Amino acid sequence: MSTARLLLQLASQFESQHDYQQAVQSLTAVCSLGSELPSVLAQARLHLACLLLQHYENFQEAKMLLLAAEQDLRQSQSSHLLKCEVWDALARCNQKLGAVAAEQNALVAGLKACRQGAASKDKDALARWRAYFHLKLAEHGMAHQGHEAAAEQLQQLEGVPLTDFERCLQLLCRATLHLCANEPAPVSGLLEELNPLIELVAAAPGSNPLVHKQLRCHYTIVFVGMATAAGRVNDLKQDSGGICMLAALQQMVGEMAAAPWTYLWLPTAAVGALGSLLHASLLRSLGKAAQAAAHLTAAQEVVEQQLAAFEVDLEATEEDLGVQAIWEGRIYCHLRLLLVEQQVLVALAASRFAQAAELLAGLAALLQRFPSLLRDFVPGARMLLGHYAHSTQQHAAASAHFRSVLHSDAAHLHDSAAVAAALAELHGNGGPAGLHAAVELLQQRGLTQLTHMLSLVVHDRTAALVTNAVVAQRGGDDSNARVMLTKALKTAHAHLGNTQMVAQVLNVLAPIQAGKGDVAGAEQMLGSATTLAKAHGDLPTLVCSCTALLRIFSAPPADAQRSAKQRDYLQRKASDLTAAVAAVMATPAHAQLLAWTPPKQL
């Protein structure tokens, strides 16, 4: 056996024993043997580079080795599989270094190596590499170039003979792209095609049971996202423990324990945390605050544990973090922000404005310290700040935050931002100026057309219907307002299951119903709104419904006893709301949150 071959074997043995220093020394010795075949040298450089990447965070040295390995193989008409491994490692190295263009070039070069060896004895293995590089380019495209670039790479996979497993990944990627673009309708068909394929993967000879569970977990996350966006909450079977699919996901995550994910997606712990966040979001909308809080706590524990494990100090700054900490821990940074988002929404729904302000101040500080790592969350943060400002009756500041999102590159939030800004204008100015500003905002997105409104994802559709109904009501068109509110009520109740939104729609619909002479129907609506608002602790909605009820009770023939009782209750709740708003306005964070602007990126 040659010296090089012996040293390569020793390096593999040392690595299996976790003696990485000895492995590095053995491989370094091979790399210094200039008389060896180029393929042997390339194999040694590749192995050494992978050790430096995985265990030493020495990305620059690893990149130099990989470029040298590529030079070793450049004149070779064979070694196609080794070339693929080198280009893959180089792409991963460039990703860690933040070299976006170089990462893409390496993946494209890997595809070229696959095509060059398409007729070789390794053609079947190269077909697997070809599918892999297309999937990686789709991931790269989504991160740096947008939806179309990612979709193009997935489309190119249509001409590649795929295994059932690879087809599963392609369908999952396509479904995810549609969800990110707020297009839940196509996702349903993709998932119908995916479901039996997952079982085929599980039934294949020698299949790994872990792969089946992981594909099922991935399917569950995408399905719940689709069902929520499409207004198919009723498709998610519930029991006393919550959403059955998400409970099953947590069980599978527990069974997998710390097992690594077998394909490139999310770490197992991150999947569990994401499942808990989805569960909490759905339960919050369904008015099950206590159960939602338990899932948020579970998600927070996982996220904090993983951030500590990757040595990601969120009190530090972006410059203080190591490259490995950023790349390995970034998903938990993003989950931390999603966790705060849910906590803020829970606090606002319960009129705990001071708690929401504290959470938002922490969120703003995070975005300030990590401007590049967390830049994608800025539009979402401004939406939260807008909702906070609206809840604390600062409508001009709310409109400004929503308008900033409307003019950002976060296209998936533009409809939501336009509707929210329009509602802020209507609440902030009861005169013609507020009405004009609201209509102008809605028209910018074509949101005054019923056909367009009904084509939106269910959350935006409901909000757009309510906002347009308020516009119609302000313009004296109660009939049209009633039609849109009836549609919004059906959507909120049957498709969203959002009890808080149901209460808010009832508050707008009830006066119109009373104006038609159906006072009893209006009173019933307001009674339901009051009950739902009480359950959430939603003081603004409660004060609104109580005010309308008092108006009904005071109208001839007035019921003095009911009117007096209602007036006393309304005064108490209005006082509670005034006190809550005044308390948060007195905090230093309040003014800063109203005027917050995103930091400059590094």
C-alpha positions in Angstrom: 0.0 0.0 0.0 1.3 3.5 -0.9 2.2 6.0 1.8 -0.7 8.2 0.7 -3.2 5.4 0.9 -2.0 4.4 4.4 -2.2 8.0 5.6 -5.7 8.3 4.3 -6.8 5.2 6.1 -5.1 6.5 9.3 -6.9 9.8 9.0 -10.3 8.0 8.7 -9.4 5.9 11.7 -8.4 8.9 13.8 -11.6 10.7 12.8 -13.8 7.8 13.8 -12.0 8.0 17.2 -12.7 11.8 17.4 -9.0 12.5 17.4 -9.3 15.2 14.8 -5.9 16.7 15.4 -4.1 13.5 14.4 -6.5 13.1 11.4 -5.6 16.7 10.3 -1.8 15.9 10.6 -2.2 12.7 8.6 -4.1 14.4 5.8 -1.7 17.4 5.8 1.1 14.9 5.2 -0.7 13.4 2.2 -1.2 16.9 0.7 2.5 17.5 0.9 3.2 14.4 -1.3 3.5 16.1 -4.7 4.2 12.9 -6.5 0.7 11.4 -5.8 -2.0 11.1 -8.4 -4.2 14.2 -8.7 -7.3 12.3 -7.6 -5.5 11.1 -4.4 -4.4 14.6 -3.6 -7.9 15.9 -4.2 -9.4 13.3 -2.0 -7.0 14.2 0.8 -7.6 18.0 0.4 -11.3 17.4 0.4 -11.2 15.3 3.6 -9.0 17.8 5.3 -11.2 20.7 4.3 -14.3 19.0 5.6 -12.5 18.5 9.0 -11.6 22.2 9.1 -15.1 23.2 8.2 -16.8 20.9 10.8 -14.5 21.0 13.7 -12.3 24.0 13.5 -14.3 26.8 11.8 -11.2 27.5 9.7 -13.2 28.4 6.6 -10.5 30.3 4.7 -8.0 27.5 4.9 -10.7 25.0 4.0 -11.6 27.1 0.9 -8.0 27.2 -0.2 -7.8 23.4 0.0 -11.0 22.9 -1.9 -9.8 25.3 -4.7 -6.6 23.3 -4.9 -8.6 20.1 -5.0 -10.6 21.5 -7.9 -7.4 22.3 -9.7 -6.2 18.7 -9.1 -9.3 17.4 -10.8 -9.7 20.0 -13.6 -7.9 18.0 -16.3 -9.5 14.7 -15.3 -12.0 13.2 -17.6 -13.3 10.9 -14.8 -13.6 11.3 -11.0 -17.1 12.8 -11.5 -18.3 11.8 -8.1 -15.2 13.3 -6.4 -15.7 16.5 -8.3 -19.3 16.7 -7.0 -18.1 16.3 -3.4 -15.5 19.0 -3.9 -18.0 21.5 -5.4 -20.6 20.7 -2.6 -18.0 21.3 0.1 -16.9 24.5 -1.6 -20.5 25.7 -1.8 -20.9 25.0 2.0 -17.7 26.8 2.7 -18.7 29.9 0.7 -22.1 29.9 2.4 -20.3 30.0 5.8 -18.1 32.9 4.5 -21.1 34.8 3.2 -19.8 34.6 -0.4 -23.2 34.4 -2.0 -22.1 34.5 -5.7 -19.3 32.1 -5.1 -21.7 29.6 -3.4 -24.0 29.7 -6.4 -21.1 29.3 -8.8 -19.9 26.2 -6.9 -23.4 24.6 -7.0 -23.7 25.4 -10.8 -20.2 23.8 -11.3 -21.5 20.7 -9.4 -24.3 20.4 -11.9 -21.9 20.7 -14.7 -19.8 17.8 -13.3 -23.0 15.8 -13.2 -23.8 16.4 -16.8 -20.2 15.6 -17.9 -20.5 12.2 -16.2 -24.0 11.5 -17.3 -22.9 8.6 -19.6 -20.3 7.2 -17.2 -20.5 4.1 -15.0 -21.5 6.5 -12.1 -24.5 7.9 -14.0 -27.0 6.6 -11.3 -25.1 8.2 -8.5 -24.6 11.4 -10.5 -28.4 11.6 -11.0 -28.7 11.7 -7.2 -26.1 14.5 -7.1 -27.9 16.4 -9.9 -31.2 16.3 -7.9 -29.2 17.5 -4.8 -27.6 20.4 -6.6 -30.9 21.6 -8.0 -32.5 21.5 -4.6 -29.6 23.4 -3.1 -29.8 26.0 -5.9 -33.5 26.3 -5.1 -32.7 27.0 -1.5 -30.0 29.5 -2.5 -32.4 31.2 -4.9 -35.1 31.6 -2.3 -32.6 33.0 0.2 -30.9 35.5 -2.2 -32.9 35.9 -5.4 -36.5 35.3 -4.6 -39.4 33.0 -5.4 -38.9 32.9 -9.2 -35.3 31.8 -9.0 -36.1 29.0 -6.6 -39.1 27.9 -8.7 -37.0 27.7 -11.8 -34.6 25.3 -10.2 -37.4 23.1 -9.0 -38.9 23.1 -12.5 -35.6 21.9 -13.9 -35.9 18.8 -11.7 -38.9 17.8 -13.8 -36.4 16.5 -16.4 -34.4 14.5 -13.9 -35.3 10.9 -13.0 -36.1 11.2 -9.3 -36.4 8.6 -6.6 -39.6 8.6 -4.5 -37.6 10.3 -1.8 -36.3 13.0 -4.0 -39.8 13.6 -5.4 -41.0 14.1 -1.9 -38.4 16.8 -1.3 -39.3 18.5 -4.6 -43.0 18.6 -3.7 -42.2 19.8 -0.2 -40.1 22.6 -1.6 -42.7 23.6 -4.2 -45.4 23.7 -1.5 -43.2 25.8 0.8 -42.6 28.3 -2.0 -46.3 28.7 -2.6 -46.9 29.2 1.1 -44.2 31.9 1.3 -45.9 33.6 -1.6 -49.3 33.5 0.2 -50.6 31.0 -2.4 -52.2 28.2 -0.3 -54.5 26.9 -3.1 -51.8 25.0 -5.1 -50.4 23.5 -1.9 -53.4 21.3 -1.4 -52.8 19.4 -4.7 -49.1 19.1 -4.0 -49.8 17.6 -0.6 -52.3 15.1 -2.0 -49.6 13.9 -4.4 -47.0 13.8 -1.6 -49.0 11.9 1.0 -48.9 8.4 -0.8 -45.3 9.0 -1.9 -44.2 9.3 1.7 -45.7 5.8 2.3 -43.9 4.5 -0.7 -40.6 5.7 0.8 -41.5 4.0 4.0 -42.4 0.7 2.3 -39.2 0.6 0.1 -36.8 -2.3 0.9 -34.2 -1.3 3.5 -35.9 2.0 4.2 -35.0 4.0 7.3 -37.9 4.5 9.7 -36.4 7.8 10.7 -36.8 9.2 7.2 -40.5 8.3 7.2 -41.0 10.1 10.5 -39.1 13.1 9.3 -41.0 13.4 6.1 -44.3 13.1 8.1 -43.2 15.9 10.4 -42.3 18.1 7.4 -45.6 17.2 5.8 -47.5 18.2 9.0 -45.8 21.6 9.2 -46.6 22.4 5.6 -50.2 21.0 5.8 -51.0 23.1 8.9 -49.5 26.2 7.3 -51.7 25.6 4.2 -54.9 24.9 6.2 -54.4 28.0 8.2 -53.7 30.3 5.2 -56.6 28.7 3.2 -59.1 29.0 5.9 -59.4 25.2 6.4 -58.9 25.2 10.2 -61.8 22.8 10.4 -59.7 20.3 8.5 -57.4 20.2 11.6 -59.0 17.7 13.9 -59.1 18.8 17.5 -59.5 17.1 20.9 -58.9 18.2 24.5 -55.2 18.3 23.8 -55.4 20.7 20.9 -54.7 20.1 17.3 -54.3 16.4 16.7 -51.8 16.6 13.8 -49.5 18.9 15.8 -49.8 16.7 18.9 -48.7 13.8 16.8 -45.8 15.8 15.4 -44.5 16.5 18.9 -44.7 12.8 19.7 -42.6 12.0 16.6 -40.1 14.7 17.5 -39.8 13.2 21.0 -39.3 9.7 19.5 -36.5 11.0 17.2 -34.8 12.7 20.2 -31.5 14.1 19.1 -31.3 12.2 15.9 -30.0 14.4 13.1 -32.3 15.2 10.2 -31.5 12.9 7.3 -31.9 15.6 4.6 -31.2 19.3 4.6 -34.1 21.1 6.3 -34.3 22.0 10.0 -32.7 20.4 13.1 -35.1 18.2 15.0 -35.3 20.6 17.9 -36.2 23.4 15.6 -39.0 21.3 14.1 -40.4 20.7 17.5 -40.3 24.4 18.4 -41.9 25.4 15.2 -44.7 22.9 15.8 -45.3 24.4 19.2 -45.4 27.9 17.8 -48.0 26.8 15.1 -50.0 25.1 17.8 -49.9 28.2 20.0 -51.0 30.5 17.1 -54.0 28.3 16.2 -55.1 27.9 19.8 -54.8 31.6 20.4 -57.1 32.3 17.5 -59.5 29.7 18.8 -59.7 31.5 22.1 -57.8 28.8 24.1 -55.3 31.2 25.8 -54.1 28.8 28.5 -53.3 26.0 26.1 -51.6 28.5 23.8 -49.5 29.8 26.6 -48.3 26.2 27.4 -47.1 25.7 23.9 -45.3 29.0 23.8 -43.5 28.1 27.0 -42.5 24.7 25.5 -41.2 26.5 22.4 -39.3 29.1 24.4 -37.5 26.4 26.5 -36.3 24.6 23.3 -35.2 27.8 21.7 -33.3 29.0 24.7 -31.6 25.7 25.2 -30.4 25.6 21.6 -29.2 29.1 21.6 -27.1 28.3 24.6 -25.8 25.1 23.0 -24.6 27.1 19.9 -23.2 29.8 22.2 -25.4 32.5 20.6 -25.6 35.4 23.0 -28.5 37.6 22.1 -27.2 40.3 24.4 -24.0 40.5 22.2 -23.8 42.0 18.7 -23.5 40.6 15.3 -19.8 41.3 15.1 -19.3 39.3 18.4 -20.7 36.0 17.0 -18.5 33.4 15.4 -19.4 32.3 11.8 -20.4 28.8 13.0 -22.6 30.3 15.7 -24.4 32.4 13.2 -24.9 29.6 10.7 -25.8 26.8 13.1 -27.8 29.1 15.5 -29.6 31.4 13.0 -32.7 29.2 12.8 -33.1 29.6 16.6 -32.6 33.3 16.3 -35.5 33.4 13.8 -37.6 31.1 16.0 -36.9 33.5 18.9 -38.4 36.3 16.9 -41.4 34.3 15.9 -41.9 33.4 19.6 -41.8 37.1 20.6 -44.3 37.8 17.8 -46.8 35.3 19.3 -46.2 36.6 22.8 -46.9 40.2 21.6 -50.1 39.1 19.9 -51.2 37.3 23.0 -50.5 40.4 25.1 -52.3 42.8 22.8 -55.3 40.5 22.5 -55.6 40.6 26.3 -55.0 44.4 26.5 -51.7 43.8 28.4 -50.1 46.8 26.6 -47.2 47.2 29.0 -46.2 43.6 28.5 -46.5 44.0 24.7 -44.3 47.2 24.9 -41.6 45.4 26.9 -41.6 42.5 24.5 -41.4 44.8 21.5 -38.6 46.9 23.0 -36.6 43.7 23.4 -37.4 42.8 19.8 -36.3 46.2 18.5 -33.1 45.9 20.5 -32.4 42.5 18.8 -33.0 43.9 15.4 -30.6 46.7 16.3 -27.9 44.4 17.4 -28.3 41.9 14.5 -29.2 44.0 11.5 -28.0 41.6 8.8 -28.8 38.3 10.5 -32.4 39.3 11.2 -33.1 41.7 8.4 -35.8 39.5 6.9 -37.9 40.0 10.0 -38.0 43.8 9.9 -41.3 44.1 7.9 -42.9 41.6 10.3 -41.6 43.7 13.3 -43.1 46.8 11.8 -46.4 45.1 11.4 -46.3 44.2 15.1 -45.4 47.8 16.0 -48.3 49.0 13.9 -50.7 46.7 15.7 -49.3 47.9 19.0 -49.7 51.5 18.1 -53.3 50.9 16.9 -54.1 49.1 20.1 -52.9 52.0 22.2 -54.9 54.5 20.1 -51.9 56.0 18.3 -53.4 55.7 14.9 -51.0 58.0 13.0 -48.0 56.0 14.2 -49.8 52.8 13.3 -50.5 54.0 9.8 -46.8 55.1 9.4 -45.6 51.6 10.4 -48.0 49.8 8.1 -47.2 52.1 5.2 -43.5 51.4 5.6 -44.3 47.7 5.2 -46.5 48.5 2.1 -43.4 50.2 0.5 -41.0 47.4 1.5 -39.9 44.4 -0.6 -42.0 42.1 1.6 -44.6 41.5 -1.1 -46.4 38.8 0.9 -47.3 41.4 3.5 -48.4 44.2 1.2 -52.1 43.4 1.3 -52.1 43.0 5.1 -50.3 46.3 5.4 -52.6 48.2 3.1 -55.7 47.0 5.0 -54.2 47.7 8.4 -53.1 51.2 7.4 -56.6 51.9 6.0 -58.2 50.8 9.2 -55.8 53.0 11.2 -56.7 56.0 9.0 -60.5 55.3 9.6 -60.1 55.0 13.3 -57.7 57.9 13.6 -59.9 60.4 11.6 -63.7 60.1 11.6 -64.0 62.8 8.9 -63.6 62.9 5.1 -59.8 63.0 5.3 -59.7 59.6 7.1 -62.1 58.1 4.6 -60.2 59.5 1.6 -56.9 58.2 3.0 -58.3 54.7 3.6 -59.9 54.4 0.2 -56.6 55.5 -1.4 -54.7 52.9 0.4 -57.1 50.1 -0.5 -57.2 51.2 -4.1 -53.4 51.0 -4.3 -53.7 47.2 -3.9 -57.0 46.8 -5.8 -58.6 45.9 -2.5 -61.9 47.7 -3.2 -63.0 45.1 -5.7 -65.0 42.2 -4.1 -63.6 39.6 -6.5 -60.0 40.6 -5.6 -60.9 40.5 -1.9 -62.3 37.0 -2.1 -59.1 35.8 -3.8 -56.9 36.8 -0.9 -55.7 34.4 1.8 -58.3 34.0 4.4 -56.8 36.4 7.1 -56.4 39.2 4.6 -59.7 38.5 3.0 -61.6 38.9 6.3 -59.7 42.1 7.3 -60.3 43.6 3.8 -64.0 42.8 3.9 -64.4 44.5 7.3 -62.4 47.5 6.3 -64.3 48.0 3.1 -67.5 47.6 5.1 -66.5 50.4 7.4 -65.7 52.5 4.4 -69.1 51.7 2.9 -70.8 52.5 6.2 -69.1 55.8 6.5 -70.3 56.6 3.0 -73.9 55.8 3.9 -74.0 52.5 2.0 -75.3 50.3 4.9 -76.6 47.7 2.5 -73.2 47.0 0.9 -71.5 47.2 4.3 -73.9 44.5 5.6 -73.2 42.2 2.7 -69.4 42.4 3.2 -69.7 42.0 7.0 -71.9 38.9 6.6 -69.2 37.4 4.4 -66.5 38.4 6.9 -68.4 36.9 9.8 -68.9 33.6 8.0 -65.2 33.5 7.1 -64.0 34.4 10.6 -66.3 31.9 12.2 -66.1 28.9 9.8 -62.7 29.2 8.2 -60.5 31.0 10.7 -62.1 30.0 14.0 -60.9 33.4 15.3 -63.2 34.3 18.1 -61.7 37.7 18.6 -62.3 38.7 15.0 -65.8 37.4 15.2 -66.4 39.8 18.1 -65.0 42.7 16.2 -67.1 41.9 13.1 -70.2 41.7 15.3 -69.5 45.1 16.7 -69.5 46.7 13.3 -72.5 44.7 12.0 -74.8 45.2 15.0 -75.5 48.9 14.5 -76.4 48.3 10.9 -78.7 45.5 12.0 -80.3 47.9 14.5 -80.7 50.5 11.8 -82.8 48.1 9.8 -85.1 47.8 12.7 -83.8 44.4 14.0 -82.9 45.7 17.5 -83.3 42.3 19.1 -80.8 40.8 16.5 -78.4 43.6 17.1 -78.6 43.1 20.9 -77.9 39.4 20.5 -74.9 40.2 18.3 -73.5 42.6 20.8 -74.1 40.2 23.7 -72.1 37.6 21.8 -69.3 40.1 21.1 -69.3 41.1 24.8 -68.9 37.5 25.9 -66.1 36.8 23.4 -64.3 40.0 24.3 -64.5 39.3 28.0 -63.0 35.8 27.4 -60.0 37.3 25.6 -59.6 40.3 28.0 -59.9 42.5 24.9 -60.8 45.9 26.4 -61.1 47.9 23.2 -63.6 45.4 21.7 -65.4 45.1 25.0 -65.8 48.9 25.4 -67.1 49.1 21.8 -69.7 46.4 22.3 -70.8 47.8 25.7 -71.1 51.3 24.2 -73.4 50.0 21.5 -75.5 48.0 24.0 -75.9 51.1 26.1 -77.2 53.0 23.1 -79.8 50.2 22.5 -80.8 50.1 26.1 -81.2 53.9 26.3 -83.3 54.2 23.1 -87.1 54.6 23.6 -88.7 52.8 25.2 -85.7 52.9 27.5 -85.1 50.4 30.2 -83.8 52.5 33.1 -82.5 49.6 35.2 -80.6 47.9 32.3 -79.3 51.2 31.1 -77.9 52.1 34.5 -76.3 48.7 35.0 -74.8 48.8 31.5 -73.5 52.4 32.0 -71.8 51.4 35.3 -70.1 48.4 33.6 -69.1 50.5 30.6 -67.6 53.2 32.8 -65.5 50.6 34.7 -64.2 48.9 31.5 -63.6 52.3 29.8 -61.7 53.3 32.9 -59.6 50.1 32.8 -58.8 50.7 29.1 -57.8 54.4 29.7 -55.6 53.3 32.6 -53.9 50.6 30.6 -53.2 53.0 27.8 -52.0 55.7 30.1 -49.7 53.4 31.9 -47.9 52.2 28.8 -47.8 55.8 27.4 -45.8 56.8 30.5 -43.1 54.3 29.8 -39.9 55.4 28.0 -40.3 52.5 25.5 -43.6 53.7 24.2 -42.5 56.8 22.3 -39.5 54.9 21.0 -41.7 52.1 19.6 -44.0 54.5 17.9 -41.1 56.2 16.1 -38.9 53.1 15.6 -37.1 52.7 12.3 -34.9 49.7 11.2 -31.1 49.8 11.6 -28.8 50.0 8.7 -27.5 46.6 7.6 -23.8 45.7 8.0 
